[in-house]
């Protein structure tokens, strides 16, 4: 086990699974470019193959490797508007801010020009009429090709895209390889991925083959039917997402030890183990494991996975997010606040906001959480001192204005939008929140530079419009700290409602288990984490799915389509926290 120099020995279980996967029976996947080329030659039915790219795949590699002898290669992106026209179109959506843009309603059809598509199709018709075979490739290839083409979809999860941005990859139709990684992410989040995902939704039932190109030079490919069977399976049985970890200036050492991370970063601040928009899923077909964006499962079976009433409210978006914030041996998080619903709607075009909570998974002896404002503070003085500190004046005296509360293991701090907050150092936070995770207004970052050597973005002006100045000491104590309600207590079982606040649409229940217990999905998807004990086995009372084992600190999803399930402790007593939509 790799641990920091002051290792705590907290890792009693040594069973955290960093590579969770689901096996899909009845289909075989294949690995390597030779396999991809063989499938194009032997398994496609049409003379025309549309090689559909998700933005930020390695276009150079794909075009080179797909150039088969005897096939005409046609670039679908030649039907797009010019790069300059595209930049002019998206500029108002990106704004001048490093972090925030405006959610768009663009479709790939808005970027493609109909007359160019007609010319491309006429050219392809002439080739096929002469008996030729054609590969149309690029982002939007299936759109340009039309209904006659067989579609091979080359997919890409967002975390891998972010890693590629860090390595110098550019955004789609944009020459910004050496640019600011935050601005690259912003363009992807607010523009490209929205368009690409709208297009993907339309294609999911039509794709003949799907390729995983996460590992450059080593593609893996499976039939569309096998891919869809895997996604449908995830709508009916428990599963985990593939976790990933990232350093930050404030990060700690707890995850390095408990998750047994082998990386050489100085710290690991973030762990995303429950964010379908960014995390991956591993699906195994025979001897080959493929990696896909987890959001594909939501797009394919949203009603079954989310539940009927949750789907009615959120559509095919996954509304619950679990992630880790590790300051054990690290520093305070930035002092921050999240936008109110009307502010995020009117300013950024997002229809719900980031209400959240901090569940204390572990902490040091003197750990604390900053939450809510002190009674009787001067609002204008606080804002003025924040601005002066940000401009290089005296450091902001956070504890003059903001409450600090002692934190201990299994405390739960509720943080409805508009509440000033942050975790202090020496906390291991399981953050349970709504999914619009990018919308955080930093008010003060303790005068730090980011890992890129630049000041981390601070948004005091946004913050002043959303801070709820009446959330002061007494209100916070009464409403937001350990607002526990015991629902049931038996010899081998205890159920406690731990939140969230009435302004938040997520409800959390914590179960203490010494024996098996059956639960009903209740019409909502559940996101859960084993917050104490070696782990839990999830099984179906009716045998609808195979028993599934999860371990300490692992996040997992139980789809509404599972209907009912049973938790059984892996060894001795365990505790699980479960979040659902009210």
C-alpha positions, 0 to 999 in steps of 0.5 A, spaced: 500 500 500 502 506 498 501 512 503 503 519 505 509 519 509 505 521 515 500 515 513 494 514 518 493 506 517 486 508 516 485 503 510 483 496 514 479 493 508 484 494 502 478 492 497 477 499 494 475 497 486 478 502 482 476 498 476 469 496 476 466 492 470 459 489 468 459 483 464 455 482 458 453 475 456 452 473 448 456 478 445 464 478 443 468 485 442 474 485 439 481 489 440 486 493 435 485 497 428 486 490 424 479 488 428 476 495 426 478 494 419 476 487 418 469 489 421 468 494 416 470 490 410 466 484 412 460 486 417 458 492 414 452 491 409 452 498 406 457 500 401 457 507 405 460 507 412 459 513 417 465 513 422 461 518 427 466 521 431 465 524 438 469 531 439 476 530 441 477 523 439 484 523 436 482 525 429 489 524 426 489 517 428 482 515 426 483 518 419 490 514 418 487 508 421 481 508 417 484 509 410 482 502 407 485 500 400 479 500 396 475 505 400 474 512 398 475 517 404 470 523 405 471 528 410 464 529 413 466 536 416 467 539 409 460 540 410 460 544 416 461 552 416 468 555 416 472 555 423 471 562 423 464 562 422 463 557 427 467 561 432 463 567 431 457 563 432 459 560 439 462 566 442 456 569 445 455 562 448 462 562 451 462 569 454 469 572 456 469 568 463 474 563 464 469 558 467 462 560 465 458 560 459 451 559 457 448 553 456 446 552 448 440 549 444 445 548 438 444 542 434 450 539 429 445 541 423 446 548 425 453 547 424 452 543 417 450 547 411 445 543 407 447 545 400 454 542 402 451 535 404 447 535 398 453 535 394 457 530 398 451 525 398 451 526 390 458 525 390 457 519 394 452 516 390 456 517 384 461 513 387 457 507 389 453 507 383 460 505 380 460 500 385 465 503 390 465 503 397 465 509 401 467 511 408 464 518 411 468 520 417 468 526 422 463 529 427 457 529 424 458 523 419 452 520 420 448 526 419 452 528 412 451 520 410 444 520 411 440 513 412 443 509 407 450 508 411 452 503 416 454 507 422 460 506 427 460 510 433 467 512 436 465 514 443 469 518 448 468 520 455 469 527 458 474 525 463 479 522 458 477 529 454 479 533 459 486 529 460 487 530 452 486 538 453 491 538 459 496 534 453 495 539 448 488 537 444 484 542 441 477 543 442 473 541 435 474 546 430 478 550 434 486 552 434 487 552 441 491 546 443 496 551 447 490 554 450 487 555 457 485 548 460 479 551 463 477 555 457 477 548 453 473 545 458 468 551 458 467 550 450 466 543 451 461 543 457 457 549 454 457 548 446 460 541 443 458 536 448 451 539 448 451 538 440 454 531 440 450 528 445 443 531 442 446 527 436 448 521 439 441 520 442 438 520 435 443 515 433 443 510 439 438 505 436 441 506 429 449 504 431 451 498 428 458 498 431 461 502 437 468 503 438 472 505 445 478 509 443 480 511 450 487 508 449 490 511 443 492 506 438 488 500 441 481 501 439 476 496 442 469 495 438 463 491 439 456 491 435 451 496 437 446 490 439 451 488 444 452 495 446 445 496 447 444 490 451 449 492 456 446 499 457 439 496 458 442 491 463 445 497 467 437 500 467 435 494 471 441 492 476 446 495 481 452 498 478 458 502 479 462 508 475 469 508 473 472 513 479 478 518 477 482 522 481 485 529 480 490 533 484 488 540 486 492 545 490 488 544 497 488 536 496 490 531 501 492 524 502 486 520 504 484 517 498 491 515 496 491 511 502 484 508 502 483 508 494 490 505 494 492 510 488 498 509 484 499 515 481 505 520 483 501 527 484 503 530 490 496 530 493 489 527 490 483 533 491 477 530 487 475 523 486 469 523 481 465 516 483 458 518 481 458 523 476 455 520 470 456 526 465 464 525 466 465 518 469 466 512 465 463 505 465 466 498 463 463 493 460 466 486 458 464 482 452 468 476 453 475 477 454 475 484 452 473 490 456 470 497 453 470 504 456 464 508 455 461 514 457 456 513 463 451 518 460 450 513 455 446 509 459 442 515 461 440 517 454 439 510 452 434 508 458 432 514 462 425 512 464 427 505 466 434 507 470 431 514 473 424 512 474 418 515 471 417 521 476 424 522 476 425 522 468 418 526 468 422 532 472 429 531 469 429 528 462 435 524 460 439 528 465 442 524 472 440 529 477 444 526 483 452 527 484 457 523 489 464 525 489 470 526 494 473 532 497 479 530 500 483 535 505 486 530 509 493 533 510 491 539 505 488 545 506 481 549 506 477 549 500 475 555 497 470 559 500 464 559 495 457 559 494 452 556 489 447 560 485 439 560 486 435 557 481 432 563 478 440 566 477 442 559 474 436 559 469 437 567 467 444 567 467 447 561 464 440 557 461 441 551 466 434 549 469 436 547 476 442 549 481 447 545 485 444 544 492 449 540 496 451 537 502 457 535 506 457 528 509 463 527 513 466 520 511 472 521 515 476 527 519 482 529 523 481 531 530 480 539 529 476 539 523 471 544 521 466 546 516 465 553 514 457 554 513 453 560 513 454 567 516 455 570 523 449 574 526 450 581 525 455 582 520 456 588 515 454 585 508 457 591 504 464 590 509 464 583 507 463 584 500 468 590 500 473 586 504 473 580 499 474 585 493 480 588 496 483 581 498 482 579 491 485 585 488 492 584 493 490 587 499 490 584 506 487 577 506 480 576 507 478 574 515 473 569 513 472 567 520 470 574 522 464 573 517 463 566 516 461 561 522 466 555 523 463 548 526 467 542 528 466 536 524 466 529 526 465 522 522 458 521 520 456 529 521 452 531 515 452 539 513 446 541 508 448 546 503 442 549 500 444 554 494 445 561 496 449 558 503 456 561 504 460 555 505 467 550 504 470 545 508 476 546 512 483 542 512 483 535 515 476 533 512 474 527 508 468 529 505 463 525 501 459 531 497 452 529 495 449 534 491 445 536 485 449 535 478 450 542 475 457 541 478 461 547 474 456 552 477 461 554 483 462 562 485 468 562 489 468 568 494 475 567 497 481 562 495 486 564 501 490 567 496 493 561 492 495 560 485 492 554 482 497 548 479 497 551 473 501 557 477 495 562 475 490 565 480 484 560 481 478 564 478 474 568 483 467 570 482 465 575 487 460 579 483 456 573 481 456 571 489 453 578 491 447 576 487 446 570 490 448 570 497 443 569 502 444 574 508 439 571 513 442 564 513 446 566 519 448 562 526 442 560 529 438 558 522 444 554 520 444 550 527 437 549 526 436 547 519 443 545 516 447 541 521 446 534 523 438 534 521 437 527 523 431 523 524 430 516 526 425 512 522 426 505 524 431 502 530 431 495 530 436 490 533 440 489 527 437 495 523 437 502 524 434 507 518 436 515 519 434 520 515 440 525 514 437 530 509 437 534 505 434 541 507 427 542 504 429 547 499 433 541 496 430 535 491 435 530 494 433 526 500 438 522 504 437 516 508 443 512 512 442 505 514 446 501 519 446 494 517 448 488 521 443 483 517 440 483 510 434 488 509 430 489 503 428 495 500 424 498 495 426 503 489 420 507 490 420 510 483 427 513 484 434 512 482 438 511 488 446 513 489 449 510 495 456 509 498 458 505 503 460 510 509 463 504 514 464 497 514 467 492 509 462 493 504 455 490 502 452 485 498 446 487 493 441 482 491 435 481 488 429 478 492 426 475 486 433 473 483 432 479 477 439 480 477 446 477 480 448 479 487 453 485 486 458 486 491 461 493 493 466 496 498 468 501 503 467 508 500 465 505 494 459 509 490 454 505 487 447 506 483 441 502 484 437 504 478 429 504 479 428 499 474 431 494 479 424 495 483 427 492 490 433 490 492 436 487 499 443 489 502 447 484 506 453 486 510 459 483 507 462 482 514 459 484 521 456 491 521 456 496 515 453 503 514 450 505 507 448 512 505 442 512 500 440 519 496 434 519 492 429 524 489 423 526 493 
